[in-house]
Amino acid sequence: MIDYSKVLSKTVVETPKSGIRKFFDLMNTMSDVVGLTVGEPDFQTPWHIREAGIESLEKGRTYYTANAGLSELRSEISNYMARRFGISYVPEKEVIVTVGGSEAIDIAFRSLIEPGDEVIVPTPSFVCYAPLARMSGGVPVILETKFENNFKIDPEALKAAITPKTKLLVLPYPNNPTGAIMTKAELEEIAEILRDTNIIVLSDEIYAELTYTGDHCSVASIEGMKERTIVASGFSKAYAMTGWRLGYICAPAPLTEQMLKIHQYGIMSSPTTSQFAAIEALKNGDEDIKMMHDEYNRRRRYIYNGLKSIGIEAFEPEGAFYIFPNIGSFGLSGEEFCSKLLYDYKCAIVPGNAFGAGGEGFARISYAYSIKHITQALERIEAFVKSL
Amino acid sequence: MNTEILKLLENDARLTPAQIAIMLDMPVEAVNAQIAELEANGTVVGYKTIIDWEKTGIESVSAMIEVKLTPQKDKGFDRVAEKLYNYPEVQSVYLMSGAYDLSVMIEGKTMKEVASFVSQKLSTIDSVISTATHFVLHKYKDKGMVYDLPEIDERGTFN
């Protein structure tokens, strides 16, 4: 008999499963649950974008594209980055179309990390950074952000986390799960620390279109930062295109040149149908983005006020589509709170500790749901909280 | 004028002023006042529910009637339109460009009822030159709402 424990990679085996997944699986075993758990839009991909995908299939465009992606798509991405964030990238050399933002993060890590290199990961944040860094041989260094700082990176704490081994800083803003953003002025302070180092910033800007208190500022647009920044983004959140699996990287050519090799050998090219749809999205999708953004904004206010009126304290989210309330005052751990809420009141939210250090005592609530659905969930949360 | 309130109500008339106030970050008094004003000046014409009667098993028939008219002196088509919209079975009356003048949507219990409306009420009007009645066989979408059952939300099942 083969002993699988002897053949499997130790690093992979020791990597825990996603804590979000754990709660989903639990929720899916029950009926009549009102969940506010998912991290994807409830909108369908706008019809004209879907049509562009369908048309590409009808015309038989079922081939591989260039490794880095269709040149028209790379041009559109480059135009978009210039138009929205004032950064110019050469489409032929500085843009790679990836399989979602996730692949973008993965190839960025794999192209840079040498065994033992440190990767600073601010938490609470999306679950993939530390596991992917570790699988690349890196050592994640957790930088806890705090409720009292509105979950932003504190420059002093960042300074303290930097060592001679620091290779990368992950900048996950607008943030999942906290809804925090970093303003231009706050990014300037981070830039000031990094400017004279060899530290590369991996800026995960997948929620860049979803900010509510001002336009998103990309760290790459700050003086001296473009040369040390990898922007990872994608179509999933802004255009409601999660299932199309399409993202991109914008970075200096010496970096993309190496990342492209990993993409070339591991992926070949991103899904062609999705690439054609994405061209349409970038060309004619601004109105769709605005419509969805405005709807999320209304829901954001609705859920923030709803929680407040129940007596649950939350940081008012400024980006993404999550709110991260403080549930620590109810005398239960985050997991206990969420489990009881699920079992006794059939409402599912995700415990904050699934998103790393600093998440204990909080919970992630997604507002990518209709107002009716959110209202129902709030009623259940209220009934639960009153019973405590 | 606040078109945001109109857009919200157009999409869901059951939103309460309190909910709208939170969503738009306005005082609830202001929302109430604006809705009252929009109702008073006729911008908000009314509130109705979209019902798929097919699902109830209750028989009903809808038809779209194209009507050609000779315009009346001074009044144009207004008099006829007015006469028509006063019938409770008439759901909508539109003045159209193109090959005919009025488009009249009518709803009746039976085909016979619709037929008698056309032959006895509509075609007897003096200025009506001709009519063409098209019966609706199935409604897929009306007033922006799709008649199929909503799809089950499968998000979160897989990832």
Interface residues (C-beta under 8 A of the other chain):
Chain A: R21 F24 M27 N28 G35 T37 V38 E40 D42 R298 R299 R301 Y302 N305 G306 I371 K372 T375
Chain B: L8 D12 L15 Q19 I22 M23 L24 D25 D153 R155 G156 T157 N159
